[in-house]
Amino acid sequence: MSSFRPGRLVGISVGTVVILSLGIYGPATLLGPLPRVTATTVIPASTTAAPTPPVLSANGASAIAVLAATTSDASGTISTGTASTSTATTSTATTSTAIPEPLAVAGTTQALPMASIAKVVTALVVLDEKPIVTGESGPVVTLTAADFQSYLDYDKAGARSVTVFADEQWTELELLQGLLLGSSNNHADSLARWAFGSVDAYVVAANAWLAHNGLADTAVVDATGLHDASAGTATDLARLAGLAAIDPIISAMLESPASALANRRGVQNTTSYLPEEGITGISRSYTDAAGVCFLFTAEISDGASSFTFSGAYIGEPSYDALTADLTALMASARTGVGPLPVLAAGDAYATFESAWGDDASAVVGVSRTRYAWQAASPEAATVTLKDFTTARTGANIGQVQLSVAGEKLSAALKLDQAINDPGVGWRLLHPVMMISALLDQ
């Protein structure tokens, strides 16, 4: 006959708890995941040169935008910046590389009359509607009585014009050369009528093109820019200069000799201005309402690397003022442009600490240097880190990204020393941390 024994029941209960505890404790501590390391982002000592802002004009409005930056790095490879010359076989402005926001802007932010810069819009819009294959001249255009009358009207008014006659045949490329290099007002109207049926229809298409290309603060009411209401902001027009410069047809045209129409009427290149300063003109003009207006690109190079920017100056009071302002700009460019150690190898952007006392840093693995113009202090870096518990020295544990001179750059972050498993002893002595890590997962 058995009897109830309270001590036996207590013993069995305690034993059961111990066995169950050991069944959980052992696997949780010995086989379970370790607590994740604690990460803290840090800001390394800056290795970037002090900002050197561009010297822009105090007159009217002006702006410059990064067009291209090409750098030979330590490995001998070539890195190209935000925008580069188009490799397309036809000139199609809507598919060109987008130009970033200007590097610097000065003067009024309001739209100002832009004089013959409007003809650059005309050229790009016509090329978008009637593309030319690179190396070819495009279709042959037979001029009409209306084209001849346009020439007579502009010539009588004293506006820039290039002689044409009814029934003459010009290629599209020749018409564009007359338009851009000769700044011919009658060629602007002729191209608009040929490509769109009328100048009015062209104006509708041109404003749609401007909006499509992000130039929302610029509008045209004619193809020539003689009307004061054809106006734009310096910000938009600096970007327009970039779009023109990367168009293969226009860029090749600007490299042509002064007499662009060898068998025609010797259209002279009116765009050239201060080439000794490294400037390539795209449009140079004057009207009473607009003042002196200039669209251009410029290049700074040390032989191995180069930096090209586009720019717009509108509302300059005189050509003497334009010369002085451009000379000051290029002097500031020669001072400001150079190799920037943007992301230096070894710079730490985060530190890590484990629950068992190991610590390490997330450092840039490979330097990123750019030949650029540091016009302003770079934006704060964005750091992305991976979750981990242990990792070997040199493991890729994240990425750092920042923008400099309008270009986004990034580099992998590496662990500068290992964070190792703490071993069985630490695991067994820290059951709360181990079980918490298990529950977290």
ChimeraX attribute file (.defattr): number of C-alpha atoms within 10 A of each C-alpha:
attribute: neighborCount
match mode: 1-to-1
recipient: residues
	/A:1	2
	/A:2	4
	/A:3	5
	/A:4	7
	/A:5	8
	/A:6	8
	/A:7	9
	/A:8	10
	/A:9	11
	/A:10	11
	/A:11	11
	/A:12	11
	/A:13	12
	/A:14	12
	/A:15	12
	/A:16	12
	/A:17	12
	/A:18	13
	/A:19	12
	/A:20	11
	/A:21	11
	/A:22	12
	/A:23	11
	/A:24	12
	/A:25	19
	/A:26	14
	/A:27	12
	/A:28	23
	/A:29	24
	/A:30	17
	/A:31	13
	/A:32	18
	/A:33	19
	/A:34	24
	/A:35	20
	/A:36	16
	/A:37	21
	/A:38	14
	/A:39	19
	/A:40	12
	/A:41	16
	/A:42	14
	/A:43	11
	/A:44	14
	/A:45	8
	/A:46	13
	/A:47	12
	/A:48	17
	/A:49	17
	/A:50	13
	/A:51	13
	/A:52	16
	/A:53	18
	/A:54	26
	/A:55	19
	/A:56	21
	/A:57	23
	/A:58	13
	/A:59	17
	/A:60	21
	/A:61	24
	/A:62	29
	/A:63	26
	/A:64	31
	/A:65	28
	/A:66	30
	/A:67	31
	/A:68	22
	/A:69	26
	/A:70	20
	/A:71	21
	/A:72	16
	/A:73	16
	/A:74	10
	/A:75	6
	/A:76	8
	/A:77	9
	/A:78	13
	/A:79	14
	/A:80	18
	/A:81	21
	/A:82	17
	/A:83	21
	/A:84	20
	/A:85	16
	/A:86	19
	/A:87	13
	/A:88	13
	/A:89	13
	/A:90	19
	/A:91	25
	/A:92	22
	/A:93	24
	/A:94	16
	/A:95	12
	/A:96	21
	/A:97	18
	/A:98	18
	/A:99	24
	/A:100	16
	/A:101	16
	/A:102	22
	/A:103	22
	/A:104	19
	/A:105	23
	/A:106	19
	/A:107	18
	/A:108	15
	/A:109	15
	/A:110	15
	/A:111	20
	/A:112	22
	/A:113	28
	/A:114	37
	/A:115	30
	/A:116	31
	/A:117	31
	/A:118	27
	/A:119	27
	/A:120	27
	/A:121	25
	/A:122	28
	/A:123	24
	/A:124	26
	/A:125	25
	/A:126	26
	/A:127	25
	/A:128	18
	/A:129	15
	/A:130	18
	/A:131	19
	/A:132	21
	/A:133	15
	/A:134	16
	/A:135	11
	/A:136	12
	/A:137	16
	/A:138	17
	/A:139	13
	/A:140	14
	/A:141	18
	/A:142	14
	/A:143	18
	/A:144	17
	/A:145	12
	/A:146	15
	/A:147	25
	/A:148	18
	/A:149	15
	/A:150	21
	/A:151	25
	/A:152	17
	/A:153	15
	/A:154	16
	/A:155	16
	/A:156	11
	/A:157	10
	/A:158	8
	/A:159	16
	/A:160	17
	/A:161	23
	/A:162	20
	/A:163	17
	/A:164	22
	/A:165	16
	/A:166	13
	/A:167	13
	/A:168	13
	/A:169	15
	/A:170	18
	/A:171	15
	/A:172	23
	/A:173	21
	/A:174	20
	/A:175	24
	/A:176	28
	/A:177	25
	/A:178	26
	/A:179	28
	/A:180	28
	/A:181	26
	/A:182	24
	/A:183	29
	/A:184	26
	/A:185	26
	/A:186	30
	/A:187	29
	/A:188	30
	/A:189	23
	/A:190	25
	/A:191	26
	/A:192	26
	/A:193	18
	/A:194	19
	/A:195	18
	/A:196	17
	/A:197	12
	/A:198	14
	/A:199	20
	/A:200	15
	/A:201	13
	/A:202	25
	/A:203	20
	/A:204	15
	/A:205	17
	/A:206	24
	/A:207	19
	/A:208	15
	/A:209	20
	/A:210	21
	/A:211	13
	/A:212	11
	/A:213	19
	/A:214	14
	/A:215	19
	/A:216	15
	/A:217	17
	/A:218	25
	/A:219	25
	/A:220	25
	/A:221	20
	/A:222	23
	/A:223	30
	/A:224	26
	/A:225	26
	/A:226	23
	/A:227	19
	/A:228	17
	/A:229	18
	/A:230	23
	/A:231	24
	/A:232	24
	/A:233	27
	/A:234	32
	/A:235	28
	/A:236	25
	/A:237	34
	/A:238	32
	/A:239	29
	/A:240	27
	/A:241	28
	/A:242	33
	/A:243	27
	/A:244	23
	/A:245	25
	/A:246	24
	/A:247	25
	/A:248	23
	/A:249	26
	/A:250	23
	/A:251	17
	/A:252	13
	/A:253	19
	/A:254	20
	/A:255	11
	/A:256	14
	/A:257	11
	/A:258	17
	/A:259	16
	/A:260	21
	/A:261	18
	/A:262	10
	/A:263	7
	/A:264	12
	/A:265	13
	/A:266	14
	/A:267	22
	/A:268	17
	/A:269	24
	/A:270	16
	/A:271	20
	/A:272	17
	/A:273	19
	/A:274	12
	/A:275	10
	/A:276	7
	/A:277	15
	/A:278	15
	/A:279	22
	/A:280	22
	/A:281	24
	/A:282	29
	/A:283	26
	/A:284	23
	/A:285	21
	/A:286	21
	/A:287	18
	/A:288	12
	/A:289	15
	/A:290	24
	/A:291	20
	/A:292	24
	/A:293	27
	/A:294	30
	/A:295	30
	/A:296	26
	/A:297	23
	/A:298	20
	/A:299	20
	/A:300	24
	/A:301	17
	/A:302	12
	/A:303	6
	/A:304	11
	/A:305	20
	/A:306	20
	/A:307	24
	/A:308	24
	/A:309	26
	/A:310	31
	/A:311	31
	/A:312	29
	/A:313	30
	/A:314	33
	/A:315	27
	/A:316	23
	/A:317	16
	/A:318	12
	/A:319	16
	/A:320	10
	/A:321	15
	/A:322	20
	/A:323	14
	/A:324	11
	/A:325	20
	/A:326	20
	/A:327	16
	/A:328	15
	/A:329	19
	/A:330	20
	/A:331	14
	/A:332	17
	/A:333	24
	/A:334	15
	/A:335	14
	/A:336	20
	/A:337	23
	/A:338	21
	/A:339	18
	/A:340	19
	/A:341	16
	/A:342	21
	/A:343	26
	/A:344	20
	/A:345	16
	/A:346	17
	/A:347	21
	/A:348	22
	/A:349	23
	/A:350	22
	/A:351	18
	/A:352	17
	/A:353	17
	/A:354	20
	/A:355	15
	/A:356	17
	/A:357	9
	/A:358	16
	/A:359	19
	/A:360	20
	/A:361	24
	/A:362	31
	/A:363	28
	/A:364	25
	/A:365	22
	/A:366	15
	/A:367	18
	/A:368	17
	/A:369	20
	/A:370	28
	/A:371	27
	/A:372	27
	/A:373	30
	/A:374	25
	/A:375	21
	/A:376	16
	/A:377	15
	/A:378	17
	/A:379	11
	/A:380	10
	/A:381	15
	/A:382	13
	/A:383	19
	/A:384	15
	/A:385	16
	/A:386	10
	/A:387	11
	/A:388	14
	/A:389	17
	/A:390	18
	/A:391	15
	/A:392	13
	/A:393	14
	/A:394	15
	/A:395	17
	/A:396	18
	/A:397	18
	/A:398	20
	/A:399	20
	/A:400	20
	/A:401	16
	/A:402	18
	/A:403	16
	/A:404	19
	/A:405	23
	/A:406	22
	/A:407	17
	/A:408	11
	/A:409	17
	/A:410	18
	/A:411	20
	/A:412	19
	/A:413	28
	/A:414	24
	/A:415	25
	/A:416	20
	/A:417	16
	/A:418	16
	/A:419	22
	/A:420	15
	/A:421	15
	/A:422	15
	/A:423	10
	/A:424	11
	/A:425	10
	/A:426	14
	/A:427	22
	/A:428	15
	/A:429	11
	/A:430	13
	/A:431	16
	/A:432	14
	/A:433	17
	/A:434	24
	/A:435	19
	/A:436	15
	/A:437	17
	/A:438	16
	/A:439	11
	/A:440	10
	/A:441	8
